[in-house]
Amino acid sequence: MSALVHDSPDRAVTAIEPLTGSDNFATWKRLMTSYLKARQVWDVVSGDLQRPDCLFKYAKPITADIHPLVEPHLNGAVRQRAIEARLEVEVQAFERHREWSRREAEAYHTIFRYLSPDISIHLAGLETSRDLWNELEERYRRNRARHILRTVLPSFAERPASVAAARENLLIAYGYSYLD
């Protein structure tokens, strides 16, 4: 079952098969990474963009929220300028946090929607797209190695025709292409 990703008329259509296990993980990972980059949310998944610190996560701060945060010994115009400056800092922090949260939600949803039901049921408790991605990598990289040991390596009993043929066999065994 192939899922087509339609973003807008000006973007290409991408076919991403749902992740079903270690057998299609390498291809799924390559396509999903590319798609997440195109959606400009990969930096959240990769951890390059960390969750910003923010005191006001759920509502944009107003002046009344800032009064208790400014030094009480300040008076008059000095206190007002301090409140305004702190308000500006907190509003910017709130906006960065809101943008990060939007991107995180999109990344998490995108990854989760391209998992088979058998896989998604075991990952539902993970809270961030980074946690989800890391768990999938850990789970299917380990399973892929077991699969290679059981099925592919015995076929290497016959000597490959060349070094290039041996390299090609290993690339195929690990699910990589020359583009990786």
Backbone bond lengths (Angstrom), bond angles and torsions (degrees), N, CA, C in turn:
res aa  C-N    CA-C-N  psi(-1)  N-CA   C-N-CA  omega(-1)  CA-C   N-CA-C  phi
1 M - - - 1.451 - - 1.526 108.58 -
2 S 1.278 117.47 117.21 1.454 122.66 -178.63 1.522 109.18 -103.05
3 A 1.310 116.02 137.00 1.449 121.11 177.00 1.517 108.29 -105.23
4 L 1.311 115.62 130.70 1.456 119.69 177.10 1.520 108.97 -96.13
5 V 1.304 115.88 135.05 1.447 121.87 -179.25 1.524 107.33 -100.55
6 H 1.321 116.93 113.75 1.466 122.28 177.28 1.521 107.56 -109.22
7 D 1.314 116.85 114.74 1.457 119.61 178.62 1.522 111.65 -97.94
8 S 1.294 115.82 -54.14 1.454 121.15 179.02 1.523 106.86 -163.69
9 P 1.317 117.20 166.97 1.463 119.04 -177.66 1.524 114.12 -60.10
10 D 1.335 118.02 -26.18 1.457 119.72 -177.57 1.529 113.64 -88.19
11 R 1.303 118.46 -2.03 1.465 121.61 178.88 1.522 109.94 -105.64
12 A 1.298 114.48 151.55 1.467 120.12 178.43 1.520 109.95 -71.09
13 V 1.295 115.72 155.15 1.457 122.14 176.27 1.524 107.44 -90.66
14 T 1.311 116.18 131.15 1.453 122.08 -178.12 1.519 109.28 -116.50
15 A 1.320 116.69 133.44 1.460 120.84 175.26 1.517 108.58 -97.52
16 I 1.316 115.40 118.03 1.456 120.84 177.89 1.519 107.43 -121.25
17 E 1.316 114.99 118.29 1.461 119.95 175.36 1.527 108.08 -74.16
18 P 1.314 118.68 139.57 1.469 119.36 174.86 1.527 110.42 -61.01
19 L 1.310 116.01 145.53 1.464 120.47 177.64 1.523 108.33 -68.37
20 T 1.316 115.67 123.90 1.468 120.73 -179.99 1.518 112.12 -112.78
21 G 1.317 117.63 -12.75 1.463 120.80 -179.98 1.508 111.36 156.25
22 S 1.319 115.43 -163.52 1.458 119.91 -176.26 1.525 112.29 -67.09
23 D 1.338 117.12 -21.72 1.461 120.00 -178.97 1.532 112.90 -65.68
24 N 1.327 118.83 -31.48 1.462 119.24 179.68 1.533 112.65 -120.28
25 F 1.333 117.07 14.01 1.462 119.92 -176.80 1.522 112.73 -63.07
26 A 1.321 118.45 -45.52 1.467 120.66 -176.19 1.535 111.23 -60.23
27 T 1.321 116.44 -45.51 1.472 120.18 179.19 1.523 110.31 -67.40
28 W 1.336 116.85 -45.23 1.464 121.64 179.10 1.523 110.25 -58.29
29 K 1.326 116.42 -45.31 1.465 121.08 -178.63 1.529 111.36 -61.38
30 R 1.322 116.56 -44.43 1.470 120.84 -179.64 1.531 110.78 -62.78
31 L 1.325 117.25 -47.07 1.464 120.59 -179.85 1.522 111.76 -68.03
32 M 1.328 116.47 -40.84 1.470 120.05 -178.90 1.524 110.89 -67.30
33 T 1.326 117.78 -40.42 1.462 120.58 177.22 1.529 110.16 -59.82
34 S 1.308 115.96 -46.32 1.461 120.57 179.04 1.526 111.03 -61.10
35 Y 1.324 116.26 -43.76 1.468 120.15 -179.23 1.528 111.41 -65.81
36 L 1.330 117.04 -42.67 1.468 120.33 178.96 1.529 110.98 -64.30
37 K 1.325 117.22 -35.63 1.466 120.43 175.79 1.528 110.71 -66.08
38 A 1.322 116.20 -42.32 1.466 120.21 179.10 1.526 111.11 -63.06
39 R 1.319 116.80 -34.37 1.470 121.61 178.84 1.533 111.56 -81.69
40 Q 1.318 117.02 -1.62 1.461 124.72 178.92 1.527 112.79 60.13
41 V 1.345 115.17 41.69 1.457 120.76 175.93 1.525 112.02 -125.69
42 W 1.339 117.62 1.57 1.457 120.40 -178.17 1.531 111.97 -61.22
43 D 1.329 118.00 -35.23 1.458 120.14 -178.14 1.529 112.45 -63.55
44 V 1.316 117.35 -25.36 1.464 121.13 175.22 1.530 109.34 -74.13
45 V 1.327 116.44 -45.25 1.467 121.44 -179.39 1.527 110.64 -65.06
46 S 1.313 117.00 -43.44 1.468 121.11 -176.65 1.523 112.64 -73.47
47 G 1.319 116.97 -17.26 1.463 120.79 -177.49 1.508 113.48 90.61
48 D 1.344 117.42 0.28 1.462 120.08 177.57 1.531 111.43 -64.71
49 L 1.324 116.73 -29.78 1.461 121.62 175.72 1.526 107.38 -111.98
50 Q 1.318 115.60 107.75 1.461 121.83 -178.19 1.523 110.76 -83.63
51 R 1.329 115.09 157.22 1.466 120.19 176.46 1.531 107.74 -62.90
52 P 1.330 117.83 123.49 1.470 119.85 -178.70 1.537 111.26 -72.27
53 D 1.317 114.75 146.55 1.464 119.53 173.15 1.514 108.56 -70.03
54 C 1.321 115.17 140.61 1.461 119.04 -177.54 1.522 108.77 -160.27
55 L 1.331 117.60 127.84 1.467 120.70 177.19 1.520 111.66 -74.96
56 F 1.334 116.31 -33.89 1.459 121.22 -175.36 1.525 108.87 -111.75
57 K 1.315 116.62 90.44 1.456 121.16 -174.09 1.528 113.50 -86.80
58 Y 1.316 117.46 -23.36 1.463 119.40 -169.59 1.524 114.32 -113.17
59 A 1.312 117.40 -13.51 1.458 120.15 178.46 1.522 108.74 -150.22
60 K 1.312 115.19 142.19 1.462 120.81 179.16 1.533 108.62 -63.14
61 P 1.325 117.40 129.86 1.468 119.10 -176.76 1.525 112.13 -69.82
62 I 1.317 113.92 150.22 1.460 121.06 175.63 1.528 107.70 -122.04
63 T 1.296 116.86 172.38 1.465 121.92 -175.78 1.524 111.75 -54.25
64 A 1.322 117.88 -40.70 1.466 120.77 -179.18 1.528 111.69 -61.77
65 D 1.328 117.72 -29.88 1.467 120.99 177.85 1.525 111.58 -70.80
66 I 1.310 116.62 -26.46 1.458 122.00 -173.05 1.524 112.52 -88.26
67 H 1.333 117.92 -28.37 1.473 121.20 -177.41 1.527 112.89 -46.23
68 P 1.346 120.05 -50.22 1.472 118.68 -178.32 1.528 114.05 -68.52
69 L 1.330 118.24 -14.82 1.461 121.29 -176.99 1.526 113.29 -88.23
70 V 1.324 116.76 -13.69 1.468 121.21 -177.22 1.524 108.62 -95.17
71 E 1.325 115.27 142.39 1.474 121.58 -178.37 1.531 110.67 -48.29
72 P 1.327 117.22 126.04 1.475 120.31 -176.78 1.531 113.69 -69.63
73 H 1.339 118.20 -21.49 1.468 119.92 -178.09 1.526 112.84 -75.84
74 L 1.333 118.34 -12.20 1.459 120.81 177.85 1.527 109.55 -74.87
75 N 1.325 116.62 144.54 1.468 120.60 -177.93 1.514 111.15 -130.81
76 G 1.307 115.74 157.87 1.448 123.71 170.88 1.516 114.90 57.85
77 A 1.355 113.94 -132.89 1.469 120.77 -175.22 1.525 111.43 -65.85
78 V 1.316 118.03 -32.79 1.465 121.01 179.56 1.517 109.50 -64.65
79 R 1.327 116.14 -44.67 1.468 120.00 178.74 1.530 109.94 -63.90
80 Q 1.327 117.42 -42.66 1.463 120.93 -179.10 1.529 110.95 -61.68
81 R 1.357 117.17 -43.28 1.460 120.17 177.73 1.539 110.89 -64.01
82 A 1.317 116.65 -39.19 1.465 120.76 178.29 1.531 110.32 -64.16
83 I 1.320 116.42 -40.68 1.475 120.58 178.13 1.521 110.10 -64.30
84 E 1.333 117.08 -45.41 1.459 120.88 -179.56 1.524 111.57 -63.35
85 A 1.335 116.71 -42.42 1.467 120.42 179.38 1.525 110.38 -64.87
86 R 1.331 117.15 -44.16 1.470 120.59 179.77 1.525 110.36 -66.08
87 L 1.329 116.97 -37.92 1.462 120.71 177.78 1.523 110.26 -61.32
88 E 1.324 117.03 -43.49 1.463 120.73 178.97 1.529 110.97 -61.21
89 V 1.322 117.23 -43.90 1.470 121.55 178.88 1.523 110.14 -62.13
90 E 1.323 116.80 -44.85 1.474 120.31 -177.63 1.534 112.22 -70.05
91 V 1.321 117.53 -34.51 1.472 120.34 176.31 1.528 109.92 -66.11
92 Q 1.334 116.97 -43.27 1.467 119.68 177.30 1.527 111.37 -62.60
93 A 1.318 116.97 -41.15 1.470 120.56 177.46 1.525 110.44 -63.49
94 F 1.314 116.38 -41.30 1.468 120.98 177.54 1.527 110.40 -61.26
95 E 1.331 118.09 -43.85 1.469 121.79 -179.72 1.536 111.20 -64.86
96 R 1.332 117.13 -41.79 1.475 120.18 176.95 1.525 110.82 -62.88
97 H 1.323 116.50 -42.20 1.468 120.50 179.52 1.522 110.72 -65.84
98 R 1.311 117.03 -40.92 1.470 120.76 179.37 1.528 110.87 -63.89
99 E 1.331 117.25 -41.55 1.470 121.01 178.44 1.529 110.38 -66.78
100 W 1.327 116.98 -43.15 1.462 119.93 177.43 1.536 110.15 -61.30
101 S 1.310 117.86 -42.84 1.474 121.96 -179.90 1.521 111.48 -63.36
102 R 1.329 116.99 -39.55 1.465 120.71 177.63 1.523 110.26 -62.97
103 R 1.324 116.01 -46.28 1.464 120.57 -179.32 1.528 111.09 -66.83
104 E 1.313 117.59 -39.01 1.465 122.07 177.68 1.530 110.26 -61.90
105 A 1.328 116.42 -45.73 1.467 120.14 -179.81 1.527 110.97 -62.39
106 E 1.324 116.93 -41.53 1.459 120.06 179.08 1.528 111.22 -65.57
107 A 1.327 116.83 -43.05 1.464 120.75 179.77 1.529 110.60 -63.31
108 Y 1.308 117.03 -46.62 1.463 121.44 -178.69 1.533 110.02 -61.10
109 H 1.313 115.45 -48.00 1.471 120.15 -179.99 1.531 111.10 -60.88
110 T 1.310 117.09 -43.36 1.463 121.16 -178.42 1.518 111.17 -62.13
111 I 1.321 116.53 -47.63 1.465 119.73 179.47 1.528 109.70 -62.83
112 F 1.315 116.14 -48.43 1.465 120.69 -174.54 1.523 111.97 -63.53
113 R 1.315 117.40 -34.22 1.463 119.18 -176.43 1.528 112.59 -73.63
114 Y 1.330 117.41 -15.40 1.459 120.81 177.67 1.522 112.57 -106.67
115 L 1.317 115.41 31.84 1.460 121.87 172.75 1.523 107.78 -112.17
116 S 1.319 116.67 142.30 1.458 119.04 175.06 1.530 108.16 -66.84
117 P 1.328 117.46 155.98 1.470 119.90 179.07 1.531 112.87 -57.26
118 D 1.325 117.17 -35.65 1.466 120.43 179.60 1.519 112.18 -63.46
119 I 1.313 117.42 -29.84 1.467 121.47 179.33 1.521 110.23 -88.00
120 S 1.309 117.50 -44.77 1.467 120.48 -174.68 1.527 112.50 -62.10
121 I 1.306 117.69 -32.15 1.461 119.90 -178.47 1.526 111.92 -63.25
122 H 1.321 117.65 -28.31 1.458 121.73 -179.13 1.529 112.75 -87.06
123 L 1.314 117.36 -7.69 1.463 120.79 -175.64 1.521 113.24 -115.77
124 A 1.321 116.74 3.11 1.463 120.91 -173.02 1.527 113.61 -61.59
125 G 1.310 118.93 -24.32 1.455 120.93 -178.04 1.514 115.10 -81.88
126 L 1.322 117.74 -8.62 1.462 120.35 -179.34 1.525 109.50 -74.81
127 E 1.332 116.15 138.15 1.455 119.66 -169.51 1.522 116.33 -94.94
128 T 1.335 117.67 -25.86 1.460 118.48 -176.80 1.525 110.53 -124.28
129 S 1.308 114.96 160.26 1.465 119.87 178.10 1.528 110.24 -63.96
130 R 1.307 117.40 -34.30 1.474 120.83 178.13 1.528 110.60 -65.11
131 D 1.341 117.04 -44.34 1.467 120.58 176.90 1.524 110.51 -61.12
132 L 1.314 116.10 -42.89 1.466 121.69 179.84 1.530 110.38 -61.60
133 W 1.318 116.76 -48.71 1.465 122.20 -178.79 1.530 110.83 -62.00
134 N 1.332 116.32 -46.59 1.465 120.37 -178.59 1.530 111.43 -63.80
135 E 1.316 117.65 -38.98 1.467 120.87 178.18 1.525 110.76 -65.32
136 L 1.320 117.45 -42.28 1.470 120.18 178.12 1.526 110.67 -63.30
137 E 1.321 116.87 -44.41 1.464 119.69 178.85 1.522 111.48 -60.68
138 E 1.310 115.96 -45.87 1.466 120.24 -178.98 1.529 110.77 -62.79
139 R 1.308 115.60 -46.94 1.465 120.60 -176.51 1.528 112.21 -64.90
140 Y 1.330 117.72 -47.21 1.460 119.75 -172.00 1.521 113.45 -89.78
141 R 1.286 118.83 -19.82 1.459 120.32 172.60 1.531 108.63 -68.95
142 R 1.350 116.31 -43.25 1.463 121.42 178.51 1.530 110.42 -64.14
143 N 1.332 116.57 -45.64 1.468 120.52 179.24 1.521 111.37 -63.83
144 R 1.324 117.68 -36.60 1.463 121.85 179.61 1.529 110.31 -63.45
145 A 1.322 116.58 -41.92 1.467 120.50 178.78 1.523 110.83 -62.99
146 R 1.334 117.08 -42.27 1.469 120.06 177.27 1.524 110.75 -61.60
147 H 1.317 116.36 -43.32 1.461 121.60 -179.72 1.536 110.26 -60.30
148 I 1.308 117.00 -43.85 1.468 121.07 -179.61 1.518 110.28 -63.31
149 L 1.317 116.76 -44.81 1.465 119.81 180.00 1.530 111.90 -60.47
150 R 1.319 116.82 -37.89 1.470 120.34 -177.37 1.519 113.63 -80.59
151 T 1.324 117.22 -37.50 1.466 118.79 -169.90 1.517 115.35 -111.87
152 V 1.294 117.64 -41.71 1.465 120.17 -171.86 1.523 112.26 -85.16
153 L 1.321 117.20 -47.02 1.458 119.43 -175.73 1.529 113.71 -58.22
154 P 1.323 120.23 -38.20 1.471 117.86 176.64 1.528 113.04 -57.73
155 S 1.328 117.87 -28.28 1.456 120.12 -180.00 1.531 111.84 -72.57
156 F 1.330 118.18 -13.16 1.452 121.22 178.45 1.531 112.14 -82.70
157 A 1.320 116.28 3.81 1.470 119.86 177.13 1.529 109.39 -60.49
158 E 1.335 115.64 -33.58 1.468 119.35 175.54 1.525 107.25 -83.57
159 R 1.274 116.07 137.09 1.453 121.59 -177.54 1.538 110.13 -70.57
160 P 1.364 118.39 127.85 1.468 120.02 177.79 1.530 110.58 -64.12
161 A 1.319 115.67 153.15 1.458 121.71 -177.72 1.528 112.04 -65.22
162 S 1.338 116.95 -30.95 1.460 120.24 -178.61 1.520 109.56 -154.50
163 V 1.315 115.49 171.19 1.463 120.21 175.47 1.525 109.77 -63.73
164 A 1.317 117.10 -39.24 1.465 121.25 178.69 1.526 110.50 -62.03
165 A 1.321 117.63 -40.20 1.466 120.72 178.37 1.526 110.59 -65.71
166 A 1.332 117.03 -40.37 1.461 120.77 177.84 1.530 110.40 -64.07
167 R 1.330 116.08 -42.59 1.472 120.35 177.61 1.522 110.86 -61.61
168 E 1.314 116.24 -45.14 1.463 121.02 178.81 1.528 110.88 -59.61
169 N 1.334 117.42 -43.08 1.468 120.87 178.48 1.527 111.20 -61.28
170 L 1.325 116.48 -41.60 1.458 119.58 179.36 1.524 111.56 -67.75
171 L 1.320 116.89 -41.60 1.461 119.86 177.62 1.522 110.93 -60.58
172 I 1.296 117.07 -44.01 1.461 120.95 178.44 1.523 109.83 -64.64
173 A 1.325 116.57 -43.60 1.465 121.07 -178.89 1.521 111.43 -59.49
174 Y 1.326 116.63 -40.05 1.448 120.12 -179.29 1.516 113.02 -86.56
175 G 1.312 117.49 -2.06 1.457 120.83 177.62 1.499 113.98 78.90
176 Y 1.318 117.83 21.36 1.457 121.40 179.28 1.514 109.86 -102.42
177 S 1.316 113.47 155.90 1.452 118.82 173.36 1.518 107.54 -118.11
178 Y 1.309 116.09 177.36 1.456 119.81 177.99 1.515 111.92 -65.34
179 L 1.330 118.01 -15.51 1.455 121.66 -178.16 1.515 112.30 -84.23
180 D 1.327 118.90 -13.44 1.463 121.36 -177.69 1.503 112.44 -69.76
